[in-house]
Amino acid sequence: MATYKKRGYKPKNKVEEVEVTEENSTTAEVFNTLDEGASKTEEWVAANQKYILGGVAVIAVVILGYLAFQKFIQAPKEQEAANEMFRAQQYFENAVNGNSAVRDSLYTLALNGGDGKYGFLEIIENYGGTKAANLANYYAGFSYLNTNKYQQAIDYLDDFKSDDEMLGPLALGGIGDAFSQLGQVDEALGYYEKASKAKVNDFTTPKFLLKAAIIAISLKKSDIAVTYLERIKNEFPKSVEANQVDVHLGQANAMQ
């Protein structure tokens, strides 16, 4: 182990003199190595200064370009898309809350536009990459689902991407509904399961657990159905779906 020696220390004998000399030599070598490394770095920087400055300039241009794009192009485009979609959203809400006699025509107006305003399909086409266009996929998907155009519903809902607590699971569940209507029950089960797991909450989770359980019963997968129904009963006892659990649970248990 090396021993610390004070400045001005004088060796007591030849052995210590050799040790001190070796220590001084080692220290000198370390500093020389560091000096050589620093010199080589400085030489490399000097030799490549043009390329380094060029790289920094490119990065600066990219960053400034991105900021300018966001401020002067993307932000106005987002605002314009949101303004354009307002009327289509009104048609959609009126269709959801209106009477069945005019429902289909309102969904059609929501999709294709009216009164000189864009519908969801035109928003998607003309404002791609905006939040409004993404949300328009959601509305378009459910507009198609509610007018019995199931493949189109699947296509648009699949294009919708969201981490929202409600909208994300509802979109996945909507795809499940479309597959169910098409008679593709295995696919429907898969999407109901995805919807129940996407965001755990007291509304969408029991809703899609129940749908998954009902589909599982139709596929004679009673063990899966029982698991989902028991979960509703235990974790979401105050949900609307909890009132239906016992009936379906009886069916699932009878199959075992």
Secondary structure, 3 states (H helix, E strand, C coil): CCCCCCCCCCCCCHHHHHHHHHHHHHHHHHHHHHHHHHHHHHHHHHHCHHHHHHHHHHHHHHHHHHHHHHHHHHHHHHHHHHHHHHHHHHHHHHHHHCCHHHHHHHHHHHHHCECCECCHHHHHHHCCCCHHHHHHHHHHHHHHHHCCCHHHHHHHHHHCCCCCCCHHHHHHHHHHHHHHHCCCHHHHHHHHHHHHHHCCCCCHHHHHHHHHHHHHHHCCCHHHHHHHHHHHHHHCCCCHHHHHHHHHHHHHHHHC
